[in-house]
Amino acid sequence: MGQKKRAQFTDWQKSAVRELRRVAAAFPDDFRLIGDPKPNGLGLVVTRVRLRTGDLPRAPLGLPLRQHEEFLLGIGPNRLSPPLIEVDHGRFLGHAHVLLGRRLCTYLDPSREWNPQKGFASAIDRLHKWLREAAAGEFNSDSALFHAVGGVLHRTPGTPTIVVRSAGSPLKARRAYLTLRSSHRHDLHYERSSPDQQQSIVFDVGEPLPLGAGSLLQELLLVLDTAPTRDTFFVPRADPQSPAFLIALAAAATRNPEGTPQTFVLTIPHPTGGPPHLLAGRIPGSAADELRRLVRERRHPTIDISADMLDEKTPVEWCTVSDERDSVTTRRDTNRPTGAFLGKTVHIWGCGGLGSWIAEFIARAGAKRLILCDPGSISGGLLVRQNFTEDNVGASKAEALRQRLLAIRDDIEVEAHVGPIPDDLATLLLTADLVIDATISRAIGQGLDELAPAEDRPMFAQVATDAGTSTLGLLTVSDRTNPKGPNAIDQQIGDAVRAAGDLEPFHTFWKDVSPRDELIPTRGCSIPTFHGSAADLAAVAATLTSMLGNHLASTEPVSGSHLIALPHSPAGPFRRFIPAA
């Protein structure tokens, strides 16, 4: 008989074991290796270690530690993988940053916190720090990832993301509908809006699932009917939930076509309270068809389906949930200047070099309604710096930009006017919060000046960049209470800028454009245009948009002009605000 081949350790694993033995030799009273490290067949080398934990400070709700604690330490094949640390008991079940009752989440963000250059022994220091904080009750359970479902992500590759934006009514089992927007995105609604929608259910589990929800339907039904404890897993519940879940699932399946997978959403309470966690899953079409058959062949009017009627190997395919409910979502731009555009109605006149970018930034900031105006159409040369695509060539700028913004957000209202200003200007201004003139048209600027004395008018703003580089920016703001429009303010401030020697690079905004600062984009009678790239214009537009957001959020009326220069501009970096007289 041949000799059994001994499993090979990688160089990293050999180095890690040597380090652990050195630590054990240096601190025999605090740290011990128990037995020999062994490969587990999954690429890890596993060793049992013992730490002295009796002298760590305790808190009433902290991790219940004994005088000594043992851990299973998993060493990955290379330095890219932080160590896996588990226990083989249930005493830590339900505590924050304990995954599935066994695995310690010692590295919440491994990409930043795991530093292999410090050596594998640094993992012991990390574990000791984690135990000290856990015993002292210093972890914030509210922020523990997926704490309601065992701390692990439930996701099956190849499944769609389920978008959820509303909470629905608080019922044990609620009917819901899925809009299949694409193969990778389905939207969940509580009201039916189209016959093409598929029926789903939202089922309230009622208690946390600290051991997760399993990967088979039978495992899911088991966790719905049992309650884990720290001494014994899977203690039967007094009120099993799987019968109600199966009935609701089967009822929904009968309303969907044969062969259709059956999707469901579970609402699971978080251990610390607040909005429930959402899990979305589905069973394959073949299993859903079996539910449909059982419903069709039932002998009684009511649906009565039990777990033993189903194939024990039926999988549950878990879908990512894009949970966009207001109760659990904080906007990533909160407390930033662009937050002032949230819920606002904004006019953008001119959808070119600056206007096309500003429109997108304001749309992403959460504006409720945008009115876009531009008489121009798109040619291929504009794609170098304006916010359009090849498919837009030949289309109206305003309409193409409208379509782009609707692709970014489907909850925004966007109007496109193929003209320099809206046809029904007076009516639209009554509902506007802000008008941005990005046209560089003298006539439109003068028109805003004429509207400025009106009561209850919107805030007015003008934006421009320089013709020579597109790295300078000018933003002029006329607050609601100012009887002068941005064009008049601009002219008044221009006199002051031209008289200031330190502002010479900005004199260009109040001079006729020099031929050397313009270019002829194509042969023939091509209208001269300015120099600039998408990178330049997007950067200027972004800066001016944030500055304008500060004005919109201000409780004090402030009018004037902002001068800015990008870091690579002839003048920059530079920023100055000149208030209107």
Secondary structure, 3 states (H helix, E strand, C coil): CCCCCCCCCCHHHHHHHHHHHHHHHHCCCCEEEEEEEEECCCCCEEEEEEEECCCCCCCCCCCCCCCEEEEEEEECCCCCCCCEEECCCCCCCCCCCEECCCEECCCCCHHHHCCHHHCCCHHHHHHHHHHHHHHCCCCCHHHCCCHHHCCCCCCCCCCCEEEECCCCCCCCEEEEEEEEEECCEEEEECCCCCCCCEEEEEEECCCCCCCCCCCEHHHHHHHHHEECCCCCCCEECCCCCHHHHHHHHHHHHCCCCCCCCEEEEEEECCCCCCCCEEEEEEECHHHHHHHHHHHHCCCCCCCCCCHHHCCCCCECEEECEEECCCCCCCCCCCCCHHHHHCCCEEEEECCCCCHHHHHHHHHHCCCCEEEEECCCECCHHHHHCCCCCHHHCCCEHHHHHHHHHHHHCCCCEEEEECCCCCCCHHHHHHHCCEEEECCCCHHHHHHHHHHCCCCCCCEEEEEEECCCCCCEEEEEEECCCCCCCHHHHHHHHHHHHHCCHHHHHHHHHHCCCCHHHEECCCCCCCCCEECCCHHHHHHHHHHHHHHHHHHHHCCCCCCEEEEEECCCCCCCCEEEEEECC
